[in-house]
């Protein structure tokens, strides 16, 4: 997650403390530092092994990103691994965020307590956040739209990586079905604070980048980035890259989502409701069948009693 101007102002005091006083003063714990020729990893002492692994992973991640974009990353980024979620949340201001990138400081901060979901979470998260640094080191902040910044970072790492959410949530599909998509201009500078719209912003951002790659190839995406690097606004970058107005490009993306929004999507969104109704229907059917069988059994008993009475007579 690339920090907005609001969050940077909010956390300035915290960073003054972090970088000009010993970290143990802030957190009450000891911090260590691993310094290599390419990266600095600062960590809470219990995370020494994770810090060593992060330092080991960094060169390959850097190499992959630089090869993909054809750009150079600014030397010696700083990665801070924090075990204390409370401290991290004070910095991020968002309980759904697990990592932050501060391009102006060449800094990435990771809440390591959220990295136990998968053994691949640390490399994925590092790649995601380093992508933010690379993009902002080559494109001026005012020219890089938030949706493109977050969308590319997700596409590169094949994961939102920095955000946490519960399973079974499909905000993009719901927005398409209800005609509730956020417009690109709404996502140009910042994402909404509302939890639902926050997640939707991430899903839309990834969807847009995937649409660009699918329709115009990776070269089309890189072409947009080159236009932005050369100083063009996003509207002009799209026009120069795809020979179409910005609003037409957005409409084409919307249309691609609508085509994919079939009844199968609708069923998947309401799977549990349909399963509940199906189970309820089976229960009702079974009860009615039981009553019919019970009535038929009684009728047979009545017929047998009548036959017995005839024989007695």
C-alpha positions in Angstrom: 0.0 0.0 0.0 1.5 3.3 -1.0 0.9 5.9 1.7 -1.2 9.0 0.8 -0.2 12.5 1.7 -2.8 12.4 4.6 -1.2 9.3 6.1 2.3 10.7 5.7 1.4 13.8 7.6 -0.3 11.7 10.2 2.7 9.6 10.8 5.5 12.1 10.6 6.0 12.3 14.3 6.2 8.5 14.6 8.9 8.4 11.9 10.9 11.2 13.6 11.0 9.0 16.7 11.8 5.8 14.7 14.7 7.3 12.8 16.2 9.7 15.3 15.8 7.7 18.5 16.5 4.0 19.3 13.5 1.9 18.3 13.4 0.2 21.7 12.4 3.6 23.1 9.3 3.5 20.9 8.3 -0.2 21.3 10.0 -1.3 24.5 11.9 -4.0 22.6 15.3 -4.4 21.0 15.8 -3.9 17.3 18.5 -5.3 15.1 19.8 -4.4 11.7 21.1 -6.5 8.8 22.9 -4.5 6.2 24.0 -6.0 2.8 25.3 -4.4 -0.3 21.8 -4.0 -1.6 19.3 -3.6 1.3 18.9 -2.7 4.9 16.6 -4.8 7.1 15.6 -3.5 10.5 13.7 -5.9 12.7 12.5 -6.7 16.2 15.0 -9.1 17.8 12.6 -12.1 17.7 12.4 -11.7 13.9 16.1 -12.1 13.2 15.6 -15.3 11.1 12.8 -13.6 9.1 15.0 -10.5 8.6 17.9 -12.7 7.3 15.5 -14.4 4.9 14.2 -11.0 3.7 17.7 -9.8 3.0 18.4 -13.0 1.1 15.2 -12.7 -1.0 15.7 -9.1 -1.9 18.3 -9.4 -4.7 16.2 -11.8 -6.7 13.0 -9.7 -6.2 14.9 -6.6 -7.3 16.3 -8.4 -10.4 12.8 -9.6 -11.4 11.2 -6.1 -11.1 14.0 -4.3 -12.9 13.9 -6.8 -15.7 10.1 -6.6 -16.1 9.9 -2.8 -16.2 13.4 -2.1 -17.7 13.9 0.5 -14.9 16.4 0.7 -12.1 15.4 0.7 -8.4 16.8 3.3 -6.1 19.8 1.8 -4.1 19.6 0.6 -0.5 15.9 0.5 0.3 15.1 -0.1 4.0 12.7 -2.9 5.1 11.4 -2.7 8.7 9.8 -5.9 10.1 7.5 -5.2 13.0 6.1 -7.9 15.3 3.9 -5.6 17.4 0.6 -5.2 15.5 -0.4 -2.3 17.7 2.6 -0.2 16.7 2.1 -1.1 13.0 -1.6 -0.1 13.2 -0.6 3.3 14.7 1.5 3.9 11.6 -1.0 2.5 9.0 -4.2 3.7 10.5 -5.9 0.7 8.8 -6.5 -2.7 10.4 -6.8 -4.4 7.0 -3.3 -3.3 5.9 -0.3 -5.6 6.5 2.4 -3.6 4.7 3.3 0.0 3.7 5.6 1.6 1.2 7.0 5.1 1.6 8.7 5.8 -1.7 10.0 9.2 -0.6 11.9 7.5 2.2 12.8 4.4 0.1 11.2 2.5 2.9 8.9 -0.5 3.4 7.3 -1.5 6.7 5.8 -4.9 7.2 3.6 -6.2 10.0 5.3 -9.6 10.3 2.5 -10.9 12.6 0.3 -11.0 9.5 2.8 -13.0 7.5 2.0 -16.4 9.0 -0.8 -17.1 6.5 1.5 -18.7 4.0 5.2 -19.5 3.7 5.1 -17.4 0.5 3.6 -14.3 2.1 6.9 -12.5 2.8 8.3 -12.8 -0.7 4.9 -11.9 -2.2 4.6 -8.9 0.1 8.1 -7.7 -0.5 7.6 -7.9 -4.3 4.4 -6.0 -4.0 5.9 -3.2 -1.9 9.1 -3.0 -3.9 7.0 -2.5 -7.0 5.5 0.6 -5.4 9.0 1.9 -4.7 10.2 1.2 -8.3 7.2 2.9 -9.9 7.4 6.0 -7.7 11.2 6.3 -8.2 10.6 6.6 -11.9 7.3 8.4 -12.2 6.3 11.6 -10.4 3.7 11.1 -7.7 1.2 13.5 -9.2 1.4 11.6 -12.5 0.9 8.0 -11.2 -2.8 7.3 -10.6 -3.5 5.3 -7.4 -5.5 2.7 -9.3 -2.6 2.0 -11.7 0.0 2.0 -8.8 -2.0 -0.5 -6.8 -3.2 -2.5 -9.8 0.3 -3.1 -11.1 1.7 -4.0 -7.7 -1.1 -6.7 -7.4 -0.6 -7.9 -10.9 3.2 -8.2 -10.5 2.9 -10.1 -7.2 -0.3 -11.9 -8.2 -1.8 -10.9 -4.9 -3.2 -7.9 -3.0 -0.5 -9.0 -0.5 -0.8 -5.9 1.7 -4.5 -6.1 2.6 -6.3 -8.7 4.7 -9.9 -9.7 4.3 -12.2 -12.6 5.1 -12.9 -15.3 2.5 -15.9 -15.4 0.2 -16.0 -11.7 -0.6 -16.5 -10.7 -4.2 -16.9 -6.9 -4.1 -16.1 -6.4 -7.8 -18.7 -8.9 -9.0 -21.3 -7.4 -6.7 -20.5 -3.9 -8.0 -20.8 -5.1 -11.6 -24.2 -6.8 -10.9 -25.5 -3.7 -9.0 -24.0 -1.1 -11.4 -22.0 0.2 -8.5 -18.5 0.4 -10.0 -16.2 3.2 -8.8 -15.1 5.5 -11.6 -11.4 5.8 -12.4 -11.4 9.5 -11.4 -12.6 8.4 -8.0 -9.5 6.2 -7.6 -7.0 8.6 -9.1 -5.5 10.1 -6.0 -6.8 8.0 -3.0 -9.0 5.1 -2.1 -12.3 5.5 -0.2 -12.1 5.0 3.6 -15.3 2.8 3.7 -14.3 -0.9 4.2 -16.4 -2.2 1.4 -15.3 0.5 -1.1 -11.7 0.1 0.1 -11.7 -3.6 -0.9 -13.6 -2.8 -4.1 -10.9 -0.2 -5.0 -8.2 -2.9 -4.8 -10.2 -5.3 -6.9 -11.0 -2.7 -9.5 -7.4 -1.7 -9.7 -6.2 -5.2 -10.4 -9.0 -5.8 -12.8 -8.1 -2.7 -14.9 -4.4 -3.7 -15.2 -5.4 -7.3 -16.1 -7.7 -5.8 -18.7 -4.9 -3.8 -20.2 -2.6 -6.8 -20.3 -5.3 -9.0 -21.8 -6.3 -6.5 -24.5 -3.0 -4.8 -25.3 -0.3 -7.1 -23.9 2.4 -6.4 -21.4 3.9 -4.0 -23.9 0.8 -1.9 -23.8 1.0 -1.6 -20.0 4.7 -0.7 -20.2 4.0 1.9 -22.9 1.6 3.7 -20.5 4.2 3.7 -17.8 6.8 5.1 -20.2 4.4 7.9 -21.2 3.9 8.7 -17.5 7.6 8.7 -16.9 8.0 11.1 -19.7 5.7 13.6 -18.0 2.3 12.9 -19.6 -0.9 12.8 -17.5 -2.7 9.5 -17.4 -5.4 10.7 -19.9 -2.7 11.6 -22.5 -0.8 8.4 -21.7 -3.8 6.2 -22.5 -4.6 8.2 -25.7 -1.0 7.9 -26.9 -0.7 4.2 -26.0 -4.1 2.9 -27.3 -5.2 5.7 -29.7 -8.5 6.2 -27.9 -9.9 8.7 -25.4 -9.6 8.0 -21.7 -13.4 7.7 -21.2 -13.6 5.2 -24.1 -10.9 3.1 -22.5 -12.8 3.1 -19.2 -16.0 2.2 -21.0 -14.3 -0.7 -22.7 -13.1 -2.0 -19.4 -16.7 -1.7 -17.9 -18.1 -3.6 -20.9 -15.5 -6.4 -20.4 -16.7 -6.8 -16.9 -20.4 -6.8 -17.9 -19.8 -9.5 -20.4 -18.3 -11.7 -17.7 -21.1 -11.0 -15.3 -23.3 -14.0 -16.1 -25.9 -15.9 -14.1 -23.0 -18.1 -13.0 -21.5 -15.1 -11.2 -24.8 -14.3 -9.7 -25.2 -17.9 -8.5 -21.7 -17.9 -7.0 -22.4 -14.7 -5.1 -25.6 -16.2 -3.6 -24.4 -19.8 -3.3 -25.2 -20.1 0.4 -28.7 -18.6 0.0 -29.5 -21.1 -2.8 -28.0 -24.0 -0.8 -30.2 -23.0 2.1 -33.3 -22.8 0.0 -32.5 -26.1 -1.7 -32.0 -27.8 1.7 -35.2 -26.3 3.0 -37.0 -27.6 -0.1 -35.7 -31.1 0.4 -36.9 -30.9 4.0 -40.4 -29.9 3.0 -40.5 -32.5 0.2 -39.4 -35.2 2.7 -42.0 -34.2 5.2 -44.8 -34.2 2.5 -43.6 -37.6 1.3 -43.6 -38.9 4.9 -47.2 -37.7 5.3 -48.3 -39.4 2.1 -46.6 -42.7 3.0 -48.1 -42.5 6.5 -51.6 -42.0 5.0 -51.2 -44.8 2.6 -50.0 -47.1 5.4 -53.1 -46.2 7.4 -55.4 -46.9 4.4 -53.8 -50.3 4.0 -54.4 -51.1 7.7 -58.0 -50.0 7.4 -58.5 -52.3 4.4 -56.9 -55.2 6.3 -59.2 -54.7 9.3 -62.3 -54.7 7.0 -61.2 -58.0 5.4 -60.7 -59.5 8.8 -64.2 -58.5 9.9 -65.7 -60.0 6.7 -64.0 -63.3 7.4 -65.2 -63.4 11.1 -68.7 -62.8 10.0 
